[in-house]
């Protein structure tokens, strides 16, 4: 099973997970604003950067950590 298929299954089985909530929020935002989904995701990433600034978090460090977790999850799929 590919990661995308696994995550889609996870999304359908756990709609209240963080992934499910993000999917719902981004989809609703995209529909409300009349924007394409990939642009809505870009906007979310932009706003997460703003939140990091507000909270004085290092976005780049968090992004690197998140990418490492992502790679570990991909490795677990093999």
C-alpha positions as MATLAB code, in Angstrom:
seq = 'XXXXXXXXXXXXXXXXXXXXXXXXXXXXXXXXXXXXXXXXXXXXXXXXXXXXXXXXXXXXXXXXXXXXXXXXXXXXXX';
ca = [
       0.000    0.000    0.000;
       1.377    3.418   -0.881;
       1.621    6.168    1.710;
      -1.085    8.149   -0.097;
      -3.471    5.175    0.026;
      -2.644    4.528    3.675;
      -3.237    8.191    4.599;
      -6.513    8.250    2.628;
      -7.659    5.164    4.551;
      -6.555    6.764    7.829;
      -8.448    9.924    6.871;
     -11.669    8.003    6.232;
     -11.343    5.987    9.454;
     -10.352    8.872   11.727;
     -12.086   12.056   10.556;
     -11.453   13.738   13.928;
      -7.686   13.162   13.780;
      -5.470   16.155   13.122;
      -5.187   15.050    9.485;
      -8.973   14.820    9.228;
      -9.544   18.204   10.823;
      -6.950   19.867    8.603;
      -8.473   18.276    5.526;
     -11.931   19.534    6.470;
     -10.730   23.071    7.280;
      -8.668   23.361    4.100;
     -11.457   21.963    1.914;
     -14.034   24.313    3.452;
     -11.685   27.289    3.085;
     -11.008   26.388   -0.555;
     -14.723   26.143   -1.334;
     -15.645   29.319    0.572;
     -12.867   31.382   -1.019;
     -13.349   29.825   -4.453;
      -9.683   28.899   -4.657;
      -7.951   25.754   -5.810;
      -7.041   23.264   -3.113;
      -3.286   23.571   -3.638;
      -3.562   27.352   -3.161;
      -5.529   26.814    0.052;
      -2.724   24.569    1.322;
      -0.212   27.276    0.404;
      -2.265   29.776    2.405;
      -2.312   27.434    5.411;
       1.459   27.061    5.269;
       1.809   30.852    5.070;
      -0.415   31.320    8.110;
       1.471   28.634   10.055;
       4.614   30.684    9.444;
       2.792   33.747   10.836;
       1.706   31.734   13.895;
       5.301   30.671   14.459;
       6.372   34.312   14.319;
       3.676   35.262   16.836;
       4.670   32.440   19.192;
       8.383   32.954   18.578;
       8.894   29.448   17.176;
      11.536   28.697   14.572;
       9.437   27.612   11.584;
      12.459   26.290    9.685;
      13.470   24.048   12.578;
       9.915   22.780   12.991;
       9.677   22.186    9.239;
      12.898   20.148    9.283;
      11.629   18.135   12.272;
       8.298   17.579   10.553;
      10.041   16.401    7.399;
      12.079   13.921    9.442;
       8.880   12.528   11.004;
       7.336   12.339    7.518;
      10.341   10.367    6.230;
      10.164    8.031    9.243;
       6.481    7.423    8.528;
       7.293    6.721    4.881;
      10.001    4.296    5.974;
       7.475    2.485    8.131;
       5.318    1.943    5.059;
       7.911   -0.277    3.364;
];
